[in-house]
Amino acid sequence: MRHGNNITSQSKSYSHLRELVQEYVGGLLDRAFAEDDAHARRQGWQIIRKGTRRIYRDPRFDALQECVLCWGEGVTADEKRCSSCGGTGRINLLLRQVR
């Protein structure tokens, strides 16, 4: 008597093959992006892997927030440069903590 079925063993075979290909491609991508990844780590950036590409992100951007005094416009209602953000329309929360 035969145990298991052909579809199940074929599915396992494809699954194993897919894992091998993903591992191989992952290794190629790691080597291709090695220099950029090393630079990103030195800068303290986040490295986000999405499929066959990388996204490098500086986490300090999380500290930027729209200025509430000028609503992100950089100027006040009387058209003067905003004193809170210096006319940029945003404040840096990291700099606010230092003061």
N, C-alpha and C positions, 0 to 999 in steps of 0.2 A: 504494500500500500504506500502511496506517495503522500508526503506531508508538505504543506506550504503550497503556494501556487506560483505560477510563472510571473504574474503581474507584480506580486510582492517582491520577488527577488530581482526583477528588472528595475523596479522603483528604487530599491536599495542600491543597486548598481549605479543608477543615474545619480542618486544622491551622493554617493561616494565620489563619483567622477566630478560632480559639481564642486564638492568640497576641495578636491585636489586642484581644480582649475582656479578656484577662488584663492586658495593658499598661494599658488604660483603667481597669479596676477598681483596679489597683495604684496608679495616679496618684490616683484618688479617695481611696483609703485613706491614702496618704501625706499628702494635704491634710487629711483628717479627723483624723489622729493627729499632725499636725505640732506642735501645742502640747505634747501629752503627751510626744512623742519629744524635743523640745527640753528639757523639764524633766528627763527621764530622763538625757539627755546631760550636763546641768549637774551632776546628782547623781553621775555616774559609774556609772550603772546599765547593765546589759545590756538590750538590746532584742531580744526574740525574736519574729519574725514567724511566725505560724501561721495560714495561710489568711486569713480576714478579721479576725483579732484580733491583738492585741499582748500580750506578757507582759513586764512590767518586773521586773527582778530585781537586787537589790543584791548584788554579788559578795562583800561582806563576810560574807554568811551562810556562805560556804565556810570561814571561819575559826572557826566555832562547832563545838564537839565535845563529846560527852557526857563529863562528869566521870568519870574512872576511879576516883576515891576513893569516891564515893557511888553509882556506877552510874547517874548521871543523876537520882537521887531528891532531891538537895538536902539530905538529912540522912544522918548516919552511922548505924552499927548501934546506937549508944546514943541515937538520936533527937535528937542535937545537930546544929545547923546545920553543914553541911560547910564547913571552913575553906578548902578548895581552890577551890571555886566560889562561895562566899558564899551558898550555899543556892539557887542558880538551877538546879543540875543540869547546867550546861554551862560550859565554859571557852572563852575567846576566845583563839585561838592568836596573833592579832596583838598582844594585850596581853601575852601571855607572852613574846614576843620583845623587848618594850621593857624589861622588868624586868631 
